[in-house]
Amino acid sequence: MSIKTAKGKDALFTEINITPLTDIFLVLLIIMMVVAPTFQSNDSSISMPEINSGVAIEQKMQPFLLLKKV
């Protein structure tokens, strides 16, 4: 793909056309804006499980010393 310059020589057209890319991003943005409220309405029915036993993370991580015989 070449274009004519002012001097009459052929030059390569190296610029990227971002119009189709922008169109795709706008369509994806609109789709996400339409779909996002349906995910928010479904999240209210989720119940988180309760932990009845276990050790806290702070208690699990205790420093240790490794000795090597020489």
PyMOL Python script that loads the backbone (N, CA, C, O; Angstrom):
from pymol import cmd

cmd.read_pdbstr("""\
ATOM      1  N   MET A   1       0.856  -1.172   0.000  1.00  0.00           N
ATOM      2  CA  MET A   1       0.000   0.000   0.000  1.00  0.00           C
ATOM      3  C   MET A   1       0.899   1.231   0.000  1.00  0.00           C
ATOM      4  O   MET A   1       1.641   1.463   0.954  1.00  0.00           O
ATOM      5  N   SER A   2       0.833   1.991  -1.035  1.00  0.00           N
ATOM      6  CA  SER A   2       1.691   3.165  -1.118  1.00  0.00           C
ATOM      7  C   SER A   2       0.859   4.396  -1.433  1.00  0.00           C
ATOM      8  O   SER A   2      -0.253   4.308  -1.954  1.00  0.00           O
ATOM      9  N   ILE A   3       1.421   5.529  -1.107  1.00  0.00           N
ATOM     10  CA  ILE A   3       0.756   6.798  -1.385  1.00  0.00           C
ATOM     11  C   ILE A   3       1.739   7.698  -2.112  1.00  0.00           C
ATOM     12  O   ILE A   3       2.954   7.527  -2.003  1.00  0.00           O
ATOM     13  N   LYS A   4       1.213   8.643  -2.840  1.00  0.00           N
ATOM     14  CA  LYS A   4       2.072   9.612  -3.544  1.00  0.00           C
ATOM     15  C   LYS A   4       2.390  10.765  -2.602  1.00  0.00           C
ATOM     16  O   LYS A   4       1.504  11.311  -1.945  1.00  0.00           O
ATOM     17  N   THR A   5       3.638  11.118  -2.549  1.00  0.00           N
ATOM     18  CA  THR A   5       4.040  12.266  -1.736  1.00  0.00           C
ATOM     19  C   THR A   5       4.054  13.506  -2.622  1.00  0.00           C
ATOM     20  O   THR A   5       3.791  13.432  -3.822  1.00  0.00           O
ATOM     21  N   ALA A   6       4.359  14.625  -2.020  1.00  0.00           N
ATOM     22  CA  ALA A   6       4.378  15.887  -2.766  1.00  0.00           C
ATOM     23  C   ALA A   6       5.451  15.884  -3.847  1.00  0.00           C
ATOM     24  O   ALA A   6       5.309  16.572  -4.858  1.00  0.00           O
ATOM     25  N   LYS A   7       6.508  15.130  -3.649  1.00  0.00           N
ATOM     26  CA  LYS A   7       7.596  15.083  -4.623  1.00  0.00           C
ATOM     27  C   LYS A   7       7.325  14.087  -5.742  1.00  0.00           C
ATOM     28  O   LYS A   7       8.110  14.001  -6.686  1.00  0.00           O
ATOM     29  N   GLY A   8       6.228  13.329  -5.659  1.00  0.00           N
ATOM     30  CA  GLY A   8       5.887  12.386  -6.703  1.00  0.00           C
ATOM     31  C   GLY A   8       6.431  10.992  -6.482  1.00  0.00           C
ATOM     32  O   GLY A   8       6.173  10.114  -7.306  1.00  0.00           O
ATOM     33  N   LYS A   9       7.166  10.741  -5.423  1.00  0.00           N
ATOM     34  CA  LYS A   9       7.710   9.416  -5.143  1.00  0.00           C
ATOM     35  C   LYS A   9       6.695   8.592  -4.361  1.00  0.00           C
ATOM     36  O   LYS A   9       5.890   9.133  -3.602  1.00  0.00           O
ATOM     37  N   ASP A  10       6.743   7.280  -4.557  1.00  0.00           N
ATOM     38  CA  ASP A  10       5.885   6.387  -3.766  1.00  0.00           C
ATOM     39  C   ASP A  10       6.488   6.199  -2.383  1.00  0.00           C
ATOM     40  O   ASP A  10       7.694   5.995  -2.243  1.00  0.00           O
ATOM     41  N   ALA A  11       5.651   6.269  -1.376  1.00  0.00           N
ATOM     42  CA  ALA A  11       6.089   6.046  -0.002  1.00  0.00           C
ATOM     43  C   ALA A  11       5.130   5.059   0.650  1.00  0.00           C
ATOM     44  O   ALA A  11       3.945   5.019   0.321  1.00  0.00           O
ATOM     45  N   LEU A  12       5.644   4.281   1.556  1.00  0.00           N
ATOM     46  CA  LEU A  12       4.792   3.324   2.248  1.00  0.00           C
ATOM     47  C   LEU A  12       3.927   4.039   3.278  1.00  0.00           C
ATOM     48  O   LEU A  12       4.377   4.954   3.966  1.00  0.00           O
ATOM     49  N   PHE A  13       2.679   3.600   3.366  1.00  0.00           N
ATOM     50  CA  PHE A  13       1.749   4.147   4.348  1.00  0.00           C
ATOM     51  C   PHE A  13       1.892   3.291   5.601  1.00  0.00           C
ATOM     52  O   PHE A  13       1.369   2.178   5.649  1.00  0.00           O
ATOM     53  N   THR A  14       2.591   3.794   6.613  1.00  0.00           N
ATOM     54  CA  THR A  14       2.922   2.993   7.789  1.00  0.00           C
ATOM     55  C   THR A  14       2.086   3.324   9.010  1.00  0.00           C
ATOM     56  O   THR A  14       2.321   2.747  10.071  1.00  0.00           O
ATOM     57  N   GLU A  15       1.136   4.214   8.910  1.00  0.00           N
ATOM     58  CA  GLU A  15       0.323   4.560  10.070  1.00  0.00           C
ATOM     59  C   GLU A  15      -0.760   3.510  10.285  1.00  0.00           C
ATOM     60  O   GLU A  15      -1.276   2.939   9.324  1.00  0.00           O
ATOM     61  N   ILE A  16      -1.102   3.258  11.539  1.00  0.00           N
ATOM     62  CA  ILE A  16      -2.127   2.283  11.887  1.00  0.00           C
ATOM     63  C   ILE A  16      -3.476   2.991  11.951  1.00  0.00           C
ATOM     64  O   ILE A  16      -3.606   4.050  12.566  1.00  0.00           O
ATOM     65  N   ASN A  17      -4.458   2.406  11.321  1.00  0.00           N
ATOM     66  CA  ASN A  17      -5.810   2.947  11.370  1.00  0.00           C
ATOM     67  C   ASN A  17      -6.478   2.440  12.648  1.00  0.00           C
ATOM     68  O   ASN A  17      -6.775   1.251  12.760  1.00  0.00           O
ATOM     69  N   ILE A  18      -6.715   3.329  13.605  1.00  0.00           N
ATOM     70  CA  ILE A  18      -7.256   2.902  14.890  1.00  0.00           C
ATOM     71  C   ILE A  18      -8.777   3.029  14.966  1.00  0.00           C
ATOM     72  O   ILE A  18      -9.362   2.727  16.006  1.00  0.00           O
ATOM     73  N   THR A  19      -9.425   3.467  13.896  1.00  0.00           N
ATOM     74  CA  THR A  19     -10.880   3.621  13.932  1.00  0.00           C
ATOM     75  C   THR A  19     -11.596   2.289  14.176  1.00  0.00           C
ATOM     76  O   THR A  19     -12.491   2.252  15.019  1.00  0.00           O
ATOM     77  N   PRO A  20     -11.253   1.187  13.485  1.00  0.00           N
ATOM     78  CA  PRO A  20     -11.929  -0.083  13.784  1.00  0.00           C
ATOM     79  C   PRO A  20     -11.660  -0.573  15.205  1.00  0.00           C
ATOM     80  O   PRO A  20     -12.544  -1.136  15.850  1.00  0.00           O
ATOM     81  N   LEU A  21     -10.453  -0.359  15.685  1.00  0.00           N
ATOM     82  CA  LEU A  21     -10.118  -0.760  17.044  1.00  0.00           C
ATOM     83  C   LEU A  21     -10.952   0.021  18.056  1.00  0.00           C
ATOM     84  O   LEU A  21     -11.443  -0.551  19.029  1.00  0.00           O
ATOM     85  N   THR A  22     -11.112   1.311  17.832  1.00  0.00           N
ATOM     86  CA  THR A  22     -11.923   2.139  18.710  1.00  0.00           C
ATOM     87  C   THR A  22     -13.382   1.699  18.675  1.00  0.00           C
ATOM     88  O   THR A  22     -14.048   1.685  19.710  1.00  0.00           O
ATOM     89  N   ASP A  23     -13.880   1.341  17.501  1.00  0.00           N
ATOM     90  CA  ASP A  23     -15.257   0.866  17.382  1.00  0.00           C
ATOM     91  C   ASP A  23     -15.475  -0.417  18.181  1.00  0.00           C
ATOM     92  O   ASP A  23     -16.497  -0.573  18.849  1.00  0.00           O
ATOM     93  N   ILE A  24     -14.514  -1.328  18.107  1.00  0.00           N
ATOM     94  CA  ILE A  24     -14.636  -2.585  18.848  1.00  0.00           C
ATOM     95  C   ILE A  24     -14.648  -2.324  20.347  1.00  0.00           C
ATOM     96  O   ILE A  24     -15.454  -2.906  21.073  1.00  0.00           O
ATOM     97  N   PHE A  25     -13.759  -1.449  20.815  1.00  0.00           N
ATOM     98  CA  PHE A  25     -13.725  -1.137  22.250  1.00  0.00           C
ATOM     99  C   PHE A  25     -15.015  -0.472  22.718  1.00  0.00           C
ATOM    100  O   PHE A  25     -15.488  -0.756  23.819  1.00  0.00           O
ATOM    101  N   LEU A  26     -15.582   0.393  21.916  1.00  0.00           N
ATOM    102  CA  LEU A  26     -16.835   1.038  22.308  1.00  0.00           C
ATOM    103  C   LEU A  26     -17.980   0.033  22.373  1.00  0.00           C
ATOM    104  O   LEU A  26     -18.815   0.105  23.275  1.00  0.00           O
ATOM    105  N   VAL A  27     -18.030  -0.903  21.426  1.00  0.00           N
ATOM    106  CA  VAL A  27     -19.073  -1.935  21.458  1.00  0.00           C
ATOM    107  C   VAL A  27     -18.898  -2.814  22.684  1.00  0.00           C
ATOM    108  O   VAL A  27     -19.878  -3.138  23.355  1.00  0.00           O
ATOM    109  N   LEU A  28     -17.657  -3.206  22.990  1.00  0.00           N
ATOM    110  CA  LEU A  28     -17.422  -4.018  24.194  1.00  0.00           C
ATOM    111  C   LEU A  28     -17.775  -3.258  25.466  1.00  0.00           C
ATOM    112  O   LEU A  28     -18.302  -3.846  26.410  1.00  0.00           O
ATOM    113  N   LEU A  29     -17.494  -1.969  25.503  1.00  0.00           N
ATOM    114  CA  LEU A  29     -17.848  -1.158  26.661  1.00  0.00           C
ATOM    115  C   LEU A  29     -19.357  -1.104  26.855  1.00  0.00           C
ATOM    116  O   LEU A  29     -19.842  -1.225  27.980  1.00  0.00           O
ATOM    117  N   ILE A  30     -20.093  -0.924  25.784  1.00  0.00           N
ATOM    118  CA  ILE A  30     -21.555  -0.880  25.873  1.00  0.00           C
ATOM    119  C   ILE A  30     -22.106  -2.227  26.325  1.00  0.00           C
ATOM    120  O   ILE A  30     -23.024  -2.275  27.144  1.00  0.00           O
ATOM    121  N   ILE A  31     -21.555  -3.322  25.801  1.00  0.00           N
ATOM    122  CA  ILE A  31     -22.014  -4.656  26.218  1.00  0.00           C
ATOM    123  C   ILE A  31     -21.761  -4.858  27.704  1.00  0.00           C
ATOM    124  O   ILE A  31     -22.628  -5.371  28.412  1.00  0.00           O
ATOM    125  N   MET A  32     -20.593  -4.466  28.185  1.00  0.00           N
ATOM    126  CA  MET A  32     -20.291  -4.635  29.609  1.00  0.00           C
ATOM    127  C   MET A  32     -21.175  -3.757  30.486  1.00  0.00           C
ATOM    128  O   MET A  32     -21.554  -4.164  31.584  1.00  0.00           O
ATOM    129  N   MET A  33     -21.504  -2.566  30.018  1.00  0.00           N
ATOM    130  CA  MET A  33     -22.388  -1.690  30.798  1.00  0.00           C
ATOM    131  C   MET A  33     -23.800  -2.251  30.875  1.00  0.00           C
ATOM    132  O   MET A  33     -24.499  -2.022  31.862  1.00  0.00           O
ATOM    133  N   VAL A  34     -24.230  -2.978  29.855  1.00  0.00           N
ATOM    134  CA  VAL A  34     -25.561  -3.578  29.871  1.00  0.00           C
ATOM    135  C   VAL A  34     -25.578  -4.837  30.728  1.00  0.00           C
ATOM    136  O   VAL A  34     -26.556  -5.092  31.432  1.00  0.00           O
ATOM    137  N   VAL A  35     -24.510  -5.626  30.677  1.00  0.00           N
ATOM    138  CA  VAL A  35     -24.470  -6.915  31.371  1.00  0.00           C
ATOM    139  C   VAL A  35     -24.121  -6.765  32.855  1.00  0.00           C
ATOM    140  O   VAL A  35     -24.566  -7.579  33.665  1.00  0.00           O
ATOM    141  N   ALA A  36     -23.348  -5.761  33.228  1.00  0.00           N
ATOM    142  CA  ALA A  36     -22.869  -5.607  34.606  1.00  0.00           C
ATOM    143  C   ALA A  36     -23.990  -5.535  35.653  1.00  0.00           C
ATOM    144  O   ALA A  36     -23.847  -6.159  36.703  1.00  0.00           O
ATOM    145  N   PRO A  37     -25.084  -4.817  35.431  1.00  0.00           N
ATOM    146  CA  PRO A  37     -26.134  -4.798  36.461  1.00  0.00           C
ATOM    147  C   PRO A  37     -26.760  -6.161  36.727  1.00  0.00           C
ATOM    148  O   PRO A  37     -27.227  -6.403  37.840  1.00  0.00           O
ATOM    149  N   THR A  38     -26.786  -7.056  35.750  1.00  0.00           N
ATOM    150  CA  THR A  38     -27.353  -8.387  35.998  1.00  0.00           C
ATOM    151  C   THR A  38     -26.467  -9.185  36.934  1.00  0.00           C
ATOM    152  O   THR A  38     -26.973  -9.981  37.725  1.00  0.00           O
ATOM    153  N   PHE A  39     -25.145  -8.990  36.865  1.00  0.00           N
ATOM    154  CA  PHE A  39     -24.255  -9.673  37.798  1.00  0.00           C
ATOM    155  C   PHE A  39     -24.421  -9.136  39.214  1.00  0.00           C
ATOM    156  O   PHE A  39     -24.326  -9.898  40.176  1.00  0.00           O
ATOM    157  N   GLN A  40     -24.663  -7.853  39.355  1.00  0.00           N
ATOM    158  CA  GLN A  40     -24.841  -7.268  40.681  1.00  0.00           C
ATOM    159  C   GLN A  40     -26.122  -7.770  41.332  1.00  0.00           C
ATOM    160  O   GLN A  40     -26.149  -7.963  42.547  1.00  0.00           O
ATOM    161  N   SER A  41     -27.170  -7.986  40.571  1.00  0.00           N
ATOM    162  CA  SER A  41     -28.428  -8.445  41.156  1.00  0.00           C
ATOM    163  C   SER A  41     -28.326  -9.908  41.579  1.00  0.00           C
ATOM    164  O   SER A  41     -29.017 -10.310  42.515  1.00  0.00           O
ATOM    165  N   ASN A  42     -27.503 -10.710  40.934  1.00  0.00           N
ATOM    166  CA  ASN A  42     -27.343 -12.113  41.294  1.00  0.00           C
ATOM    167  C   ASN A  42     -26.439 -12.306  42.501  1.00  0.00           C
ATOM    168  O   ASN A  42     -26.522 -13.341  43.162  1.00  0.00           O
ATOM    169  N   ASP A  43     -25.582 -11.346  42.808  1.00  0.00           N
ATOM    170  CA  ASP A  43     -24.641 -11.486  43.910  1.00  0.00           C
ATOM    171  C   ASP A  43     -25.298 -11.437  45.279  1.00  0.00           C
ATOM    172  O   ASP A  43     -24.697 -11.890  46.253  1.00  0.00           O
ATOM    173  N   SER A  44     -26.499 -10.910  45.390  1.00  0.00           N
ATOM    174  CA  SER A  44     -27.140 -10.775  46.694  1.00  0.00           C
ATOM    175  C   SER A  44     -27.568 -12.126  47.254  1.00  0.00           C
ATOM    176  O   SER A  44     -27.780 -12.240  48.462  1.00  0.00           O
ATOM    177  N   SER A  45     -27.701 -13.143  46.427  1.00  0.00           N
ATOM    178  CA  SER A  45     -28.149 -14.448  46.903  1.00  0.00           C
ATOM    179  C   SER A  45     -27.001 -15.344  47.355  1.00  0.00           C
ATOM    180  O   SER A  45     -27.245 -16.468  47.794  1.00  0.00           O
ATOM    181  N   ILE A  46     -25.776 -14.884  47.261  1.00  0.00           N
ATOM    182  CA  ILE A  46     -24.629 -15.698  47.660  1.00  0.00           C
ATOM    183  C   ILE A  46     -24.417 -15.566  49.157  1.00  0.00           C
ATOM    184  O   ILE A  46     -24.342 -14.456  49.685  1.00  0.00           O
ATOM    185  N   SER A  47     -24.320 -16.701  49.839  1.00  0.00           N
ATOM    186  CA  SER A  47     -24.037 -16.671  51.282  1.00  0.00           C
ATOM    187  C   SER A  47     -22.637 -17.233  51.506  1.00  0.00           C
ATOM    188  O   SER A  47     -22.285 -18.288  50.978  1.00  0.00           O
ATOM    189  N   MET A  48     -21.868 -16.531  52.277  1.00  0.00           N
ATOM    190  CA  MET A  48     -20.497 -16.946  52.539  1.00  0.00           C
ATOM    191  C   MET A  48     -20.482 -17.995  53.644  1.00  0.00           C
ATOM    192  O   MET A  48     -21.214 -17.852  54.623  1.00  0.00           O
ATOM    193  N   PRO A  49     -19.676 -19.040  53.521  1.00  0.00           N
ATOM    194  CA  PRO A  49     -19.603 -20.067  54.564  1.00  0.00           C
ATOM    195  C   PRO A  49     -18.873 -19.547  55.797  1.00  0.00           C
ATOM    196  O   PRO A  49     -18.002 -18.682  55.703  1.00  0.00           O
ATOM    197  N   GLU A  50     -19.240 -20.084  56.939  1.00  0.00           N
ATOM    198  CA  GLU A  50     -18.590 -19.691  58.186  1.00  0.00           C
ATOM    199  C   GLU A  50     -17.512 -20.716  58.532  1.00  0.00           C
ATOM    200  O   GLU A  50     -17.656 -21.907  58.257  1.00  0.00           O
ATOM    201  N   ILE A  51     -16.430 -20.229  59.139  1.00  0.00           N
ATOM    202  CA  ILE A  51     -15.345 -21.114  59.548  1.00  0.00           C
ATOM    203  C   ILE A  51     -15.526 -21.433  61.020  1.00  0.00           C
ATOM    204  O   ILE A  51     -15.527 -20.541  61.868  1.00  0.00           O
ATOM    205  N   ASN A  52     -15.680 -22.734  61.315  1.00  0.00           N
ATOM    206  CA  ASN A  52     -15.901 -23.149  62.700  1.00  0.00           C
ATOM    207  C   ASN A  52     -14.605 -23.524  63.401  1.00  0.00           C
ATOM    208  O   ASN A  52     -14.511 -23.407  64.623  1.00  0.00           O
ATOM    209  N   SER A  53     -13.615 -23.968  62.660  1.00  0.00           N
ATOM    210  CA  SER A  53     -12.347 -24.345  63.281  1.00  0.00           C
ATOM    211  C   SER A  53     -11.217 -23.967  62.345  1.00  0.00           C
ATOM    212  O   SER A  53     -11.436 -23.632  61.181  1.00  0.00           O
ATOM    213  N   GLY A  54     -10.020 -24.025  62.866  1.00  0.00           N
ATOM    214  CA  GLY A  54      -8.858 -23.699  62.040  1.00  0.00           C
ATOM    215  C   GLY A  54      -7.924 -22.772  62.783  1.00  0.00           C
ATOM    216  O   GLY A  54      -8.232 -22.275  63.866  1.00  0.00           O
ATOM    217  N   VAL A  55      -6.796 -22.559  62.184  1.00  0.00           N
ATOM    218  CA  VAL A  55      -5.769 -21.715  62.777  1.00  0.00           C
ATOM    219  C   VAL A  55      -5.637 -20.472  61.910  1.00  0.00           C
ATOM    220  O   VAL A  55      -5.670 -20.550  60.682  1.00  0.00           O
ATOM    221  N   ALA A  56      -5.489 -19.338  62.555  1.00  0.00           N
ATOM    222  CA  ALA A  56      -5.319 -18.093  61.821  1.00  0.00           C
ATOM    223  C   ALA A  56      -3.987 -18.102  61.085  1.00  0.00           C
ATOM    224  O   ALA A  56      -3.062 -18.815  61.474  1.00  0.00           O
ATOM    225  N   ILE A  57      -3.894 -17.333  60.051  1.00  0.00           N
ATOM    226  CA  ILE A  57      -2.675 -17.281  59.247  1.00  0.00           C
ATOM    227  C   ILE A  57      -1.499 -16.778  60.076  1.00  0.00           C
ATOM    228  O   ILE A  57      -0.374 -17.252  59.918  1.00  0.00           O
ATOM    229  N   GLU A  58      -1.758 -15.826  60.952  1.00  0.00           N
ATOM    230  CA  GLU A  58      -0.691 -15.287  61.783  1.00  0.00           C
ATOM    231  C   GLU A  58      -0.112 -16.363  62.697  1.00  0.00           C
ATOM    232  O   GLU A  58       1.085 -16.344  62.987  1.00  0.00           O
ATOM    233  N   GLN A  59      -0.935 -17.294  63.152  1.00  0.00           N
ATOM    234  CA  GLN A  59      -0.456 -18.345  64.050  1.00  0.00           C
ATOM    235  C   GLN A  59       0.285 -19.437  63.276  1.00  0.00           C
ATOM    236  O   GLN A  59       1.178 -20.079  63.829  1.00  0.00           O
ATOM    237  N   LYS A  60      -0.063 -19.655  62.030  1.00  0.00           N
ATOM    238  CA  LYS A  60       0.590 -20.689  61.242  1.00  0.00           C
ATOM    239  C   LYS A  60       2.021 -20.323  60.897  1.00  0.00           C
ATOM    240  O   LYS A  60       2.897 -21.188  60.905  1.00  0.00           O
ATOM    241  N   MET A  61       2.270 -19.087  60.600  1.00  0.00           N
ATOM    242  CA  MET A  61       3.597 -18.660  60.148  1.00  0.00           C
ATOM    243  C   MET A  61       4.481 -18.324  61.345  1.00  0.00           C
ATOM    244  O   MET A  61       4.469 -17.199  61.844  1.00  0.00           O
ATOM    245  N   GLN A  62       5.236 -19.303  61.791  1.00  0.00           N
ATOM    246  CA  GLN A  62       6.161 -19.073  62.888  1.00  0.00           C
ATOM    247  C   GLN A  62       7.571 -19.248  62.354  1.00  0.00           C
ATOM    248  O   GLN A  62       7.817 -20.132  61.533  1.00  0.00           O
ATOM    249  N   PRO A  63       8.489 -18.427  62.804  1.00  0.00           N
ATOM    250  CA  PRO A  63       9.860 -18.529  62.299  1.00  0.00           C
ATOM    251  C   PRO A  63      10.515 -19.835  62.751  1.00  0.00           C
ATOM    252  O   PRO A  63      10.208 -20.357  63.823  1.00  0.00           O
ATOM    253  N   PHE A  64      11.416 -20.350  61.923  1.00  0.00           N
ATOM    254  CA  PHE A  64      12.132 -21.567  62.278  1.00  0.00           C
ATOM    255  C   PHE A  64      13.611 -21.384  61.954  1.00  0.00           C
ATOM    256  O   PHE A  64      13.985 -20.524  61.156  1.00  0.00           O
ATOM    257  N   LEU A  65      14.427 -22.193  62.575  1.00  0.00           N
ATOM    258  CA  LEU A  65      15.864 -22.110  62.405  1.00  0.00           C
ATOM    259  C   LEU A  65      16.356 -23.442  61.845  1.00  0.00           C
ATOM    260  O   LEU A  65      16.063 -24.500  62.402  1.00  0.00           O
ATOM    261  N   LEU A  66      17.091 -23.389  60.761  1.00  0.00           N
ATOM    262  CA  LEU A  66      17.604 -24.577  60.119  1.00  0.00           C
ATOM    263  C   LEU A  66      19.101 -24.665  60.381  1.00  0.00           C
ATOM    264  O   LEU A  66      19.858 -23.778  59.986  1.00  0.00           O
ATOM    265  N   LEU A  67      19.528 -25.734  61.048  1.00  0.00           N
ATOM    266  CA  LEU A  67      20.938 -25.930  61.362  1.00  0.00           C
ATOM    267  C   LEU A  67      21.493 -27.017  60.479  1.00  0.00           C
ATOM    268  O   LEU A  67      20.850 -28.040  60.246  1.00  0.00           O
ATOM    269  N   LYS A  68      22.694 -26.786  59.989  1.00  0.00           N
ATOM    270  CA  LYS A  68      23.351 -27.765  59.118  1.00  0.00           C
ATOM    271  C   LYS A  68      24.658 -28.192  59.753  1.00  0.00           C
ATOM    272  O   LYS A  68      25.473 -27.355  60.143  1.00  0.00           O
ATOM    273  N   LYS A  69      24.858 -29.516  59.858  1.00  0.00           N
ATOM    274  CA  LYS A  69      26.105 -30.021  60.416  1.00  0.00           C
ATOM    275  C   LYS A  69      27.200 -29.899  59.383  1.00  0.00           C
ATOM    276  O   LYS A  69      27.004 -30.169  58.198  1.00  0.00           O
ATOM    277  N   VAL A  70      28.375 -29.481  59.868  1.00  0.00           N
ATOM    278  CA  VAL A  70      29.509 -29.317  58.962  1.00  0.00           C
ATOM    279  C   VAL A  70      30.521 -30.398  59.211  1.00  0.00           C
ATOM    280  O   VAL A  70      31.557 -30.439  58.548  1.00  0.00           O
TER     281      VAL A  70
END
""", "prot")
cmd.dss("prot")
cmd.show_as("cartoon", "prot")
cmd.util.cbc("prot")
cmd.orient("prot")
